Amino acid sequence: MRARIVELDASQARHFCIRLWHELTIAGRAIWADETLDPAAQLNALKWLNEIQHRVGGAHANTRPDALAHLLDLIISHCEQAPPLQFPVRVALDSALRATTGADATPDSK
């Protein structure tokens, strides 16, 4: 998946960021509603999700060709701080890529 994201052209990259922002909002609702997480884990996950959303906004405004690669590195780092984020953020990334390219984002899991 990473290779497909970093290869997006400038217009697609901006669309991807906007869609990812939306998808991350949905991920936040999933974390908030997850009754298997204790309140401290939920709060930590929501804190790191908020940080990811800030980084998405920065990537959207960034014109550097490596902006999305840098964003993905930050997302990985932030998800390591809150493991409950890993699945919903992956779903958000897949959905945003699929919406941007019109293709399935997960067949090769890259």
ABEGO torsion letter per residue (X at the ends): XAAAAAABBAAAAAAAAAAAAAAAAAAAAAAAABAABBAAAAAAAAAAAAAAAAAAAAAAABABAAAAAAAAAAAAAAAAABAAAAAAAAAAAAAAAAAAAGBBAAAAGX
